[in-house]
């Protein structure tokens, strides 16, 4: 199949509009510059209107004069702005399911097919001239740019001027692909900088950039809950996502597969690590940024927010010279924070602490941290084997994901090492079942596990605006024995400027800690159920996550709705059962 430029050349030569020498010169320049042949011919003095007439006559297509013609913004937004200059096309009009497309090269069938596929519309082709297309593109895109400026200033007027410095990103020779007519300095970079700055100030842990059909949603995860922040116009999507991908040293040309990147920025005086993840979706790439503030670093066990009894149990577990301590819970439940706080209490300069993580979220002085790199052959299992040859005292395994890693970790716990790790389980007792399903021998679990902590993070009521509230019936049924007769002042959310009108400010953990007794170890060896292990642990004094949450509600720190948002309540006792229990207590007292 002949190239479209060759077909244009043959048509013009046959019509007698150009001589062979001029055409040969134009083709040479076209090959060197990569520009369209019609564009080169115009620069060499050929009349653009004459070329338009010749091509329209040859293909029996309508001609369209673009002078003084206006295109509606929604029609202009049907195709990427960069395609207008690159392919010499201009969307002119949409009538129902038909789009009239002006083109300087009607032989370029591929771009017409692409636009038909991208828009889902029927395409009606009309021939336009190079000079009029260039003039109209400058005018339309200039207006488009101005509209972006106004729109973005309107939605971001409360954010303030961005105070961001990118400390690490892609190599300098990589260029950003911003559409023609949209300058990279304003407003796209300002938009990205302002969004990140606002997220850091709002204490967000994640930023979600979500393309939709007609716009792009920006959401923050604050205190574990996603909040809608703003919508930006659809035509900002391409350059905005390119900016973020360049910051993360990601391939901006590949939009069909997931990618991961990272960057480091300075927001005011704060240094923030960015973990950037892209995922192709129906309406374009979705990007999520994880924000990790370096200044916060590792917090101590006392600052995590555990109640005194839990802190005492954790301190006792960490005092053991060998064994396995597990922290469980879903993603985002604070497991990593708990492990790092535990390591900080052990990091006294006399202990060799080595971690194997994916990714290394916080860099801690005095601790040897190993980053997983599957492509290079560094997996959790291979990294853990190497660590055992490094004379470690304490080992942190970021996550036990498979049988091989878990087995090595348990054997390390048996041979004089204190091993800390995480698992994704619903509660402490189900951790045993999970380990058994991974192929770990019951005797290893029974003899190695020092303790299992299961936790969730709940939002804390804003101390500036929380308001007194009364107990409702749903909450009363979960009160511990004797609590009904005691005076308790509960609080609820109101909303103020300090908490961004949410009524909550910050989070704290609610936890349960299972320390295996001899009976529980015997249950593990005999393969008894999670429920039986939990019942024995509760008889020994363990409080479940839900019971810990109830205590925090009675302390006025959070709400019942917030606790049941993150942990399911146990099955409520039937009214008859409650009555029998109360009568029994009366008889006992008598």
C-alpha positions as CSV (number, residue, x, y, z in Angstrom):
1,X,0.0,0.0,0.0
2,X,1.3,3.4,-1.0
3,X,2.0,6.0,1.6
4,X,-0.5,8.8,1.8
5,X,2.2,11.4,0.9
6,X,3.0,9.5,-2.3
7,X,-0.6,9.5,-3.2
8,X,-0.8,13.3,-2.6
9,X,2.3,13.7,-4.8
10,X,0.9,11.7,-7.6
11,X,-2.4,13.6,-7.5
12,X,-0.7,17.0,-7.6
13,X,1.7,16.0,-10.3
14,X,-1.1,14.6,-12.4
15,X,-3.1,17.8,-12.0
16,X,-0.1,19.8,-13.2
17,X,0.1,21.8,-9.9
18,X,3.7,21.1,-9.2
19,X,6.7,20.2,-11.5
20,X,8.8,17.1,-10.8
21,X,11.8,19.0,-9.6
22,X,9.9,20.9,-7.0
23,X,8.1,17.8,-5.9
24,X,11.4,15.9,-5.6
25,X,12.8,18.7,-3.4
26,X,9.7,18.7,-1.3
27,X,9.9,14.9,-0.8
28,X,13.5,15.2,0.4
29,X,12.6,17.9,2.9
30,X,9.6,15.9,4.0
31,X,11.8,12.9,4.8
32,X,14.3,15.0,6.7
33,X,11.8,17.0,8.8
34,X,9.1,14.4,9.2
35,X,6.5,17.0,8.3
36,X,3.5,16.4,6.0
37,X,4.2,16.7,2.2
38,X,1.4,19.3,1.9
39,X,2.9,21.4,4.7
40,X,6.3,21.4,3.0
41,X,4.8,22.3,-0.4
42,X,3.1,25.3,1.1
43,X,6.4,26.5,2.5
44,X,7.9,26.1,-1.0
45,X,5.3,28.5,-2.4
46,X,2.5,26.2,-3.6
47,X,-1.0,27.7,-2.9
48,X,-2.7,25.8,-0.1
49,X,-6.1,26.5,-1.5
50,X,-5.2,25.0,-4.8
51,X,-3.9,21.9,-3.1
52,X,-7.2,21.6,-1.2
53,X,-9.2,21.9,-4.4
54,X,-7.2,19.4,-6.3
55,X,-7.4,16.7,-3.5
56,X,-11.2,17.3,-3.1
57,X,-11.7,17.0,-6.8
58,X,-9.6,13.8,-7.1
59,X,-11.5,12.0,-4.3
60,X,-14.9,13.7,-4.9
61,X,-15.0,15.0,-1.3
62,X,-16.5,18.3,-0.1
63,X,-14.2,21.3,0.6
64,X,-14.5,23.4,3.7
65,X,-13.3,26.9,4.1
66,X,-12.1,27.4,7.7
67,X,-11.8,31.2,7.7
68,X,-14.0,32.7,10.4
69,X,-15.4,29.3,11.2
70,X,-15.9,28.4,14.9
71,X,-15.8,25.0,16.5
72,X,-17.7,24.2,19.7
73,X,-15.5,23.2,22.6
74,X,-17.2,19.8,23.1
75,X,-16.5,19.0,19.5
76,X,-12.9,20.1,19.8
77,X,-12.6,17.8,22.8
78,X,-13.5,14.7,20.9
79,X,-9.9,14.2,19.7
80,X,-6.5,14.8,21.5
81,X,-5.2,18.3,20.8
82,X,-1.8,17.0,19.8
83,X,-3.4,15.1,16.8
84,X,-4.6,18.4,15.2
85,X,-1.1,19.6,14.2
86,X,0.5,16.2,14.0
87,X,-2.0,14.7,11.6
88,X,-3.4,17.8,10.0
89,X,-7.0,17.3,11.1
90,X,-9.7,19.3,12.7
91,X,-13.1,18.2,14.1
92,X,-15.6,20.6,12.6
93,X,-19.1,19.6,13.5
94,X,-21.1,16.9,15.1
95,X,-24.6,16.1,14.1
96,X,-26.1,13.2,16.1
97,X,-23.7,10.3,15.4
98,X,-21.7,11.8,12.6
99,X,-18.6,13.9,13.0
100,X,-17.4,16.1,10.2
101,X,-13.6,15.9,10.1
102,X,-11.5,18.4,8.2
103,X,-8.2,17.0,6.9
104,X,-5.4,18.3,4.7
105,X,-4.5,14.7,3.7
106,X,-7.6,12.7,2.9
107,X,-5.4,9.7,1.8
108,X,-4.5,9.2,5.5
109,X,-7.1,6.5,6.1
110,X,-5.4,5.2,9.3
111,X,-6.1,8.4,11.4
112,X,-9.7,8.4,10.2
113,X,-10.1,4.8,11.4
114,X,-8.5,5.8,14.7
115,X,-10.9,8.6,15.3
116,X,-13.9,6.5,14.3
117,X,-12.7,3.9,16.9
118,X,-11.9,6.5,19.6
119,X,-15.1,8.4,19.3
120,X,-17.5,5.7,18.2
121,X,-18.9,8.1,15.6
122,X,-19.4,7.9,11.9
123,X,-16.8,10.1,10.2
124,X,-17.6,12.5,7.3
125,X,-14.4,13.6,5.7
126,X,-13.9,17.1,4.2
127,X,-10.8,18.6,2.7
128,X,-9.2,21.8,4.2
129,X,-6.1,23.8,3.5
130,X,-2.9,23.8,5.4
131,X,-2.8,27.5,6.0
132,X,-6.3,27.8,7.3
133,X,-5.9,24.7,9.5
134,X,-2.8,26.2,11.1
135,X,-4.5,29.5,11.7
136,X,-7.6,27.9,13.1
137,X,-5.6,25.5,15.3
138,X,-3.7,28.5,16.8
139,X,-6.9,30.3,17.5
140,X,-8.9,27.3,18.9
141,X,-6.1,25.9,21.0
142,X,-5.2,29.4,22.3
143,X,-8.8,29.8,23.5
144,X,-8.6,26.2,24.9
145,X,-5.5,27.1,26.9
146,X,-7.1,30.2,28.3
147,X,-10.1,28.2,29.4
148,X,-8.0,25.7,31.2
149,X,-6.3,28.6,33.1
150,X,-9.7,30.0,34.2
151,X,-11.2,26.7,35.1
152,X,-8.2,25.4,37.1
153,X,-7.8,28.7,38.9
154,X,-11.5,28.5,39.8
155,X,-11.4,25.0,41.2
156,X,-8.1,25.5,43.0
157,X,-8.4,29.1,44.2
158,X,-8.4,28.0,47.9
159,X,-5.2,26.0,47.6
160,X,-2.8,28.8,47.4
161,X,0.4,29.1,45.4
162,X,2.2,25.7,45.1
163,X,5.4,25.5,47.2
164,X,6.8,22.2,45.8
165,X,10.3,21.2,44.6
166,X,10.8,17.9,42.8
167,X,13.9,16.3,44.3
168,X,14.0,13.2,42.2
169,X,12.3,12.4,38.9
170,X,13.1,11.2,35.4
171,X,16.4,12.0,33.6
172,X,16.6,15.5,32.3
173,X,16.8,14.4,28.6
174,X,13.2,12.9,28.8
175,X,10.7,15.4,27.5
176,X,7.2,15.8,28.6
177,X,4.5,15.3,25.9
178,X,2.2,18.2,26.4
179,X,-0.4,18.8,23.7
180,X,0.1,21.7,21.3
181,X,-1.3,24.9,22.6
182,X,-1.0,23.9,26.3
183,X,2.2,25.3,27.8
184,X,3.8,23.0,30.3
185,X,4.5,25.7,32.8
186,X,0.9,26.9,33.1
187,X,-1.4,25.6,34.2
188,X,-0.7,21.8,34.1
189,X,2.4,21.7,36.4
190,X,0.7,24.2,38.7
191,X,-2.3,21.9,38.8
192,X,-0.3,18.8,39.8
193,X,1.8,20.7,42.3
194,X,-1.3,22.3,43.9
195,X,-3.1,18.9,44.2
196,X,0.0,17.3,45.8
197,X,0.5,20.2,48.1
198,X,-3.1,20.3,49.2
199,X,-3.0,16.5,49.9
200,X,0.1,16.8,52.1
201,X,-1.5,19.6,54.1
202,X,-4.7,17.6,54.4
203,X,-2.8,14.7,55.9
204,X,-3.8,12.5,52.9
205,X,-2.1,9.1,52.5
206,X,-3.2,8.6,48.9
207,X,-4.2,10.7,45.9
208,X,-6.5,9.1,43.3
209,X,-6.6,10.5,39.8
210,X,-9.6,8.8,38.1
211,X,-10.5,9.4,34.5
212,X,-14.2,9.4,33.8
213,X,-16.3,9.8,30.6
214,X,-16.4,13.6,30.6
215,X,-13.9,14.7,33.2
216,X,-11.2,13.6,35.7
217,X,-12.0,13.0,39.4
218,X,-9.4,13.8,42.0
219,X,-9.9,12.2,45.4
220,X,-7.8,12.0,48.6
221,X,-7.8,9.2,51.2
222,X,-7.8,11.0,54.5
223,X,-7.9,9.0,57.8
224,X,-8.7,5.9,55.7
225,X,-11.7,7.3,53.9
226,X,-11.8,8.5,50.3
227,X,-13.1,12.1,49.8
228,X,-14.0,13.8,46.5
229,X,-11.8,16.9,46.2
230,X,-12.3,18.3,42.7
231,X,-13.1,17.5,39.0
232,X,-10.9,18.8,36.2
233,X,-11.8,19.0,32.5
234,X,-11.2,16.0,30.3
235,X,-8.7,17.8,28.1
236,X,-6.4,18.2,31.1
237,X,-6.2,14.4,31.5
238,X,-3.4,13.6,29.1
239,X,-0.8,16.3,30.1
240,X,-1.7,15.8,33.8
241,X,-1.1,12.1,33.7
242,X,2.1,12.6,31.7
243,X,3.4,15.0,34.3
244,X,2.8,12.5,37.1
245,X,4.4,9.6,35.1
246,X,7.5,11.7,34.3
247,X,7.8,12.5,38.0
248,X,7.8,8.7,38.7
249,X,10.3,7.9,35.9
250,X,7.6,5.9,34.1
251,X,7.1,5.3,30.4
252,X,4.7,8.0,29.2
253,X,4.3,6.4,25.8
254,X,3.0,3.1,27.2
255,X,-0.6,3.5,28.3
256,X,-1.7,-0.1,27.9
257,X,-0.1,-1.8,30.9
258,X,0.2,-1.0,34.6
259,X,3.4,0.7,35.8
260,X,5.0,1.7,39.1
261,X,7.3,4.6,39.8
262,X,8.5,6.7,42.6
263,X,9.7,10.2,43.2
264,X,10.7,12.5,46.1
265,X,9.3,16.1,46.5
266,X,9.7,18.9,49.0
267,X,6.4,20.5,50.1
268,X,7.4,23.6,52.1
269,X,9.8,22.1,54.7
270,X,8.5,18.6,54.4
271,X,10.2,15.8,52.4
272,X,7.7,13.4,50.9
273,X,8.3,10.2,49.1
274,X,5.8,9.4,46.3
275,X,4.9,5.9,45.2
276,X,3.1,6.3,41.9
277,X,1.0,3.5,40.3
278,X,-0.8,3.6,37.0
279,X,-3.6,1.3,35.8
280,X,-5.3,1.4,32.4
281,X,-9.1,1.8,32.7
282,X,-12.0,2.2,30.4
283,X,-11.6,6.0,30.2
284,X,-7.8,6.2,30.4
285,X,-5.1,5.6,32.9
286,X,-5.9,5.9,36.6
287,X,-3.0,7.0,38.8
288,X,-2.7,6.6,42.5
289,X,0.0,8.4,44.5
290,X,1.0,7.0,48.0
291,X,2.4,9.9,50.1
292,X,5.0,8.9,52.7
293,X,6.3,11.8,54.7
294,X,9.9,11.3,55.7
295,X,9.9,13.7,58.6
296,X,7.5,11.6,60.5
297,X,9.9,8.7,60.4
298,X,9.4,5.9,62.8
299,X,7.3,6.5,65.8
300,X,7.7,4.8,69.2
301,X,5.4,2.1,70.5
302,X,4.1,4.6,73.1
303,X,3.1,7.1,70.4
304,X,1.1,4.6,68.3
305,X,-2.0,4.9,70.5
306,X,-2.2,1.5,72.2
307,X,-3.9,1.4,75.6
308,X,-1.5,0.6,78.5
309,X,-2.4,-3.1,78.7
310,X,-1.6,-3.7,75.0
311,X,1.7,-1.7,75.3
312,X,2.7,-3.9,78.2
313,X,1.9,-7.1,76.3
314,X,3.9,-5.9,73.3
315,X,6.9,-4.9,75.4
316,X,6.9,-8.4,77.0
317,X,6.8,-10.0,73.5
318,X,9.7,-7.9,72.2
319,X,11.8,-8.9,75.2
320,X,12.1,-12.5,74.0
321,X,15.4,-13.3,72.3
322,X,13.8,-15.6,69.8
323,X,10.4,-16.6,68.4
324,X,7.8,-15.2,66.0
325,X,5.6,-12.1,66.4
326,X,2.9,-11.6,63.8
327,X,0.8,-8.5,63.1
328,X,-2.3,-9.1,61.0
329,X,-5.0,-7.2,59.4
330,X,-6.1,-5.9,55.9
331,X,-4.2,-3.5,53.8
332,X,-4.0,0.0,55.4
333,X,-4.6,-1.2,59.0
334,X,-1.3,0.1,60.3
335,X,0.7,-3.2,60.3
336,X,3.9,-1.6,58.9
337,X,3.7,1.3,61.5
338,X,3.4,-1.3,64.3
339,X,6.4,-3.3,63.1
340,X,8.6,-0.2,62.7
341,X,7.6,1.1,66.1
342,X,8.6,-2.3,67.5
343,X,11.9,-2.2,65.7
344,X,12.6,1.3,67.0
345,X,12.4,0.0,70.6
346,X,14.9,-2.8,69.7
347,X,17.3,-0.5,67.8
348,X,19.7,0.3,70.6
349,X,23.0,-0.1,68.7
350,X,23.8,-3.5,70.1
351,X,21.4,-5.5,68.0
352,X,21.8,-6.4,64.3
353,X,18.4,-5.7,62.8
354,X,17.8,-6.7,59.1
355,X,14.6,-6.3,57.2
356,X,13.4,-7.6,53.8
357,X,10.5,-5.5,52.5
358,X,8.5,-4.6,49.3
359,X,8.7,-1.7,49.3
360,X,11.0,-0.2,51.9
361,X,8.6,2.5,53.2
362,X,10.8,4.3,55.7
363,X,14.6,4.5,55.9
364,X,15.7,3.9,59.4
365,X,19.3,4.7,60.6
366,X,20.9,1.7,62.3
367,X,18.7,-0.9,60.5
368,X,19.8,-2.8,57.5
369,X,16.9,-2.8,55.0
370,X,16.7,-5.0,51.9
371,X,14.4,-4.0,49.0
372,X,12.7,-6.9,47.1
373,X,13.6,-6.9,43.4
374,X,11.9,-9.9,41.6
375,X,13.4,-9.1,38.2
376,X,16.9,-9.3,39.7
377,X,16.0,-12.5,41.5
378,X,15.7,-10.9,45.0
379,X,12.5,-12.4,46.4
380,X,11.3,-12.6,50.0
381,X,12.6,-16.2,50.2
382,X,16.0,-15.6,48.6
383,X,16.5,-12.3,50.6
384,X,15.6,-14.1,53.8
385,X,18.1,-16.9,53.1
386,X,20.8,-14.3,52.5
387,X,19.9,-12.4,55.7
388,X,20.4,-15.6,57.8
389,X,24.0,-15.6,56.7
390,X,24.4,-12.0,57.9
391,X,24.5,-12.8,61.7
392,X,21.1,-11.1,62.4
393,X,19.5,-10.8,65.9
394,X,16.2,-9.5,64.7
395,X,14.6,-10.1,61.3
396,X,11.6,-8.2,59.8
397,X,9.9,-9.9,56.9
398,X,7.6,-7.4,55.3
399,X,5.0,-10.0,54.4
400,X,4.8,-13.8,54.4
401,X,3.2,-14.4,51.0
402,X,4.1,-18.0,50.3
403,X,5.0,-21.4,51.8
404,X,8.8,-21.0,51.1
405,X,9.1,-17.6,52.8
406,X,7.0,-18.6,55.8
407,X,8.9,-21.9,56.3
408,X,12.3,-20.1,56.2
409,X,11.0,-17.4,58.6
410,X,9.6,-20.1,61.1
411,X,12.9,-22.0,61.0
412,X,14.7,-18.7,61.7
413,X,12.5,-18.2,64.7
414,X,13.5,-21.7,65.9
415,X,17.2,-21.1,65.6
416,X,17.8,-18.1,67.9
417,X,16.3,-15.2,66.0
418,X,13.4,-12.8,66.8
419,X,11.3,-12.7,63.7
420,X,8.6,-10.1,63.0
421,X,6.2,-10.3,60.1
422,X,2.7,-9.6,58.8
423,X,-0.2,-11.6,57.3
424,X,-3.6,-10.7,55.9
425,X,-6.1,-12.3,58.2
426,X,-9.4,-11.1,59.8
427,X,-8.4,-11.8,63.4
428,X,-5.7,-13.3,65.5
429,X,-7.1,-16.8,65.8
430,X,-7.6,-17.2,62.0
431,X,-3.9,-16.6,61.6
432,X,-3.3,-20.1,62.7
433,X,-5.6,-21.5,60.0
434,X,-3.9,-19.3,57.4
435,X,-0.4,-20.6,58.3
436,X,-1.7,-24.2,58.2
437,X,-3.1,-23.5,54.7
438,X,0.3,-22.3,53.6
439,X,1.8,-25.6,54.5
440,X,3.5,-24.7,57.8
441,X,3.7,-27.7,60.2
442,X,1.5,-27.3,63.4
443,X,4.5,-28.0,65.7
444,X,6.4,-25.1,64.1
445,X,3.5,-22.8,64.7
446,X,2.8,-24.0,68.3
447,X,6.5,-23.8,69.3
448,X,7.5,-20.6,67.5
449,X,4.7,-18.0,67.8
450,X,5.1,-15.7,70.7
451,X,2.1,-13.6,70.0
452,X,-0.3,-12.5,67.2
453,X,-1.6,-8.9,67.1
454,X,-4.6,-8.2,64.9
455,X,-5.6,-4.6,64.4
456,X,-7.7,-2.0,62.5
457,X,-7.5,1.8,62.3
458,X,-10.5,3.9,63.3
459,X,-11.0,7.6,62.9
460,X,-10.7,9.7,66.0
461,X,-13.3,12.4,66.8
462,X,-12.0,15.9,66.3
463,X,-11.3,17.3,69.7
464,X,-12.2,20.8,68.5
465,X,-15.8,20.2,67.5
466,X,-17.0,16.8,68.9
467,X,-20.4,17.1,70.5
468,X,-22.2,15.1,73.3
469,X,-24.6,12.5,72.1
470,X,-26.8,9.8,73.7
471,X,-26.5,6.0,73.4
472,X,-28.7,4.4,70.8
473,X,-30.2,0.9,71.0
474,X,-27.8,-0.6,68.5
475,X,-24.9,0.3,70.7
476,X,-26.4,-0.5,74.1
477,X,-26.7,-4.2,73.3
478,X,-22.9,-4.4,73.0
479,X,-22.1,-2.8,76.3
480,X,-20.0,-5.0,78.6
481,X,-21.6,-6.3,81.9
482,X,-22.2,-3.5,84.4
483,X,-21.5,-0.7,81.9
484,X,-25.2,0.2,81.5
485,X,-25.4,1.2,85.1
486,X,-22.3,3.4,84.9
487,X,-22.5,7.0,83.6
488,X,-20.9,7.4,80.2
489,X,-20.8,10.5,78.0
490,X,-20.6,9.6,74.3
491,X,-19.6,12.0,71.6
492,X,-20.4,12.4,67.9
493,X,-18.9,14.3,65.0
494,X,-19.9,17.9,64.1
495,X,-17.3,19.3,61.7
496,X,-15.1,22.4,61.7
497,X,-12.2,24.0,59.8
498,X,-9.6,21.9,61.7
499,X,-11.1,18.6,60.5
500,X,-12.3,19.9,57.1
501,X,-15.9,19.6,58.2
502,X,-15.6,15.8,58.7
503,X,-15.8,15.6,62.4
504,X,-12.8,13.3,62.6
505,X,-9.1,14.2,62.9
506,X,-6.5,11.4,62.9
507,X,-6.7,7.7,63.5
508,X,-5.7,5.2,66.2
509,X,-5.6,1.4,66.4
510,X,-8.1,-1.0,67.9
511,X,-6.4,-4.3,68.6
512,X,-6.5,-7.8,69.9
513,X,-3.4,-9.7,71.0
514,X,-3.4,-13.5,71.2
515,X,-0.6,-14.8,73.4
516,X,-0.6,-18.6,73.1
517,X,-1.1,-20.5,76.3
518,X,-0.3,-24.2,76.8
519,X,-3.9,-25.0,76.1
520,X,-3.9,-22.9,72.9
521,X,-0.6,-24.5,71.7
522,X,-2.3,-27.9,72.3
523,X,-5.3,-26.8,70.3
524,X,-3.0,-25.8,67.4
525,X,-1.3,-29.2,67.4
526,X,-4.7,-30.9,67.4
527,X,-6.0,-28.7,64.6
528,X,-8.9,-27.2,66.6
529,X,-11.0,-24.4,65.0
530,X,-10.5,-20.6,65.1
531,X,-13.6,-20.2,67.3
532,X,-12.3,-22.7,69.9
533,X,-9.0,-20.9,70.0
534,X,-10.7,-17.5,70.4
535,X,-12.9,-18.8,73.2
536,X,-9.9,-20.1,75.2
537,X,-8.0,-16.9,74.6
538,X,-10.9,-14.8,75.8
539,X,-11.2,-17.0,78.9
540,X,-7.5,-16.2,79.5
541,X,-8.2,-12.4,79.3
542,X,-7.9,-11.5,75.6
543,X,-10.2,-8.8,74.4
544,X,-11.3,-8.9,70.8
545,X,-10.9,-6.0,68.4
546,X,-14.6,-5.2,68.6
547,X,-14.5,-5.1,72.4
548,X,-11.5,-2.8,72.3
549,X,-13.5,-0.6,70.0
550,X,-16.4,-0.5,72.4
551,X,-14.0,0.7,75.1
552,X,-12.7,3.5,72.9
553,X,-16.3,4.6,72.2
554,X,-17.0,4.7,76.0
555,X,-13.8,6.8,76.4
556,X,-15.3,9.4,73.9
557,X,-12.6,8.8,71.3
558,X,-14.7,7.6,68.4
559,X,-18.3,6.4,67.4
560,X,-20.1,3.1,67.1
561,X,-20.6,3.7,63.4
562,X,-16.9,4.2,62.9
563,X,-16.0,1.0,64.8
564,X,-18.5,-1.2,62.8
565,X,-17.2,0.4,59.6
566,X,-13.8,-1.3,60.0
567,X,-14.7,-4.5,62.0
568,X,-17.8,-6.6,61.9
569,X,-19.6,-7.0,65.3
570,X,-20.0,-10.6,66.5
571,X,-23.5,-12.1,66.4
572,X,-25.7,-10.4,68.9
573,X,-27.1,-12.6,71.6
574,X,-30.8,-13.3,71.3
575,X,-33.2,-11.5,73.8
576,X,-34.1,-14.9,75.4
577,X,-30.5,-15.7,76.0
578,X,-29.9,-12.3,77.6
579,X,-32.9,-12.9,79.9
580,X,-31.7,-16.3,81.0
581,X,-28.2,-14.8,81.7
582,X,-29.7,-12.0,83.8
583,X,-32.0,-14.4,85.8
584,X,-29.0,-16.7,86.4
585,X,-27.0,-13.8,87.8
586,X,-29.9,-12.9,90.1
587,X,-30.0,-16.5,91.5
588,X,-26.3,-16.5,92.0
589,X,-26.5,-13.2,94.0
590,X,-29.3,-14.7,96.0
